Amino acid sequence: MLGVQGASQDNPGENARQLA
């Protein structure tokens, strides 16, 4: 992934997966 910014904007679920 490029980063939390892109992930959070594109898919909120993806952001949570990265944190986990």
C-alpha distance matrix in Angstrom:
0.0 3.8 5.5 7.9 9.9 8.2 7.3 10.8 12.5 11.3 11.7 13.3 13.2 9.4 9.9 12.7 11.2 8.9 12.2 14.1
3.8 0.0 3.8 7.3 8.2 6.7 7.6 10.8 11.8 11.4 12.8 14.3 15.1 11.7 11.3 14.6 13.9 11.2 13.9 16.5
5.5 3.8 0.0 3.8 5.5 5.7 6.3 8.6 10.3 11.0 11.8 12.4 13.5 10.4 8.8 12.1 12.1 9.2 11.1 14.2
7.9 7.3 3.8 0.0 3.8 5.6 5.0 5.7 8.4 9.8 9.9 9.5 11.0 8.6 6.0 9.2 10.2 7.7 8.9 12.3
9.9 8.2 5.5 3.8 0.0 3.8 5.5 5.3 6.3 8.6 10.0 9.9 12.5 10.6 8.3 11.8 13.3 11.3 12.3 15.8
8.2 6.7 5.7 5.6 3.8 0.0 3.8 5.5 5.3 6.0 8.2 9.6 11.8 9.6 8.7 12.5 13.3 11.7 13.7 16.7
7.3 7.6 6.3 5.0 5.5 3.8 0.0 3.8 5.5 5.2 5.5 6.8 8.3 5.8 5.4 9.1 9.7 8.7 11.0 13.5
10.8 10.8 8.6 5.7 5.3 5.5 3.8 0.0 3.8 5.6 5.3 4.6 7.5 6.7 4.9 8.2 10.2 9.8 10.9 13.6
12.5 11.8 10.3 8.4 6.3 5.3 5.5 3.8 0.0 3.8 5.8 6.5 9.8 9.4 8.6 11.7 13.6 13.3 14.7 17.4
11.3 11.4 11.0 9.8 8.6 6.0 5.2 5.6 3.8 0.0 3.8 6.7 9.0 8.1 9.0 12.1 13.0 13.2 15.3 17.5
11.7 12.8 11.8 9.9 10.0 8.2 5.5 5.3 5.8 3.8 0.0 3.8 5.3 5.3 6.8 9.1 10.1 11.1 13.1 14.7
13.3 14.3 12.4 9.5 9.9 9.6 6.8 4.6 6.5 6.7 3.8 0.0 3.8 5.4 5.2 6.7 8.9 10.2 11.2 12.9
13.2 15.1 13.5 11.0 12.5 11.8 8.3 7.5 9.8 9.0 5.3 3.8 0.0 3.8 5.4 5.2 6.4 8.9 10.1 10.7
9.4 11.7 10.4 8.6 10.6 9.6 5.8 6.7 9.4 8.1 5.3 5.4 3.8 0.0 3.8 5.4 5.0 6.3 8.8 9.8
9.9 11.3 8.8 6.0 8.3 8.7 5.4 4.9 8.6 9.0 6.8 5.2 5.4 3.8 0.0 3.8 5.4 5.2 6.5 8.8
12.7 14.6 12.1 9.2 11.8 12.5 9.1 8.2 11.7 12.1 9.1 6.7 5.2 5.4 3.8 0.0 3.8 5.4 5.2 6.3
11.2 13.9 12.1 10.2 13.3 13.3 9.7 10.2 13.6 13.0 10.1 8.9 6.4 5.0 5.4 3.8 0.0 3.8 5.4 5.1
8.9 11.2 9.2 7.7 11.3 11.7 8.7 9.8 13.3 13.2 11.1 10.2 8.9 6.3 5.2 5.4 3.8 0.0 3.8 5.4
12.2 13.9 11.1 8.9 12.3 13.7 11.0 10.9 14.7 15.3 13.1 11.2 10.1 8.8 6.5 5.2 5.4 3.8 0.0 3.8
14.1 16.5 14.2 12.3 15.8 16.7 13.5 13.6 17.4 17.5 14.7 12.9 10.7 9.8 8.8 6.3 5.1 5.4 3.8 0.0
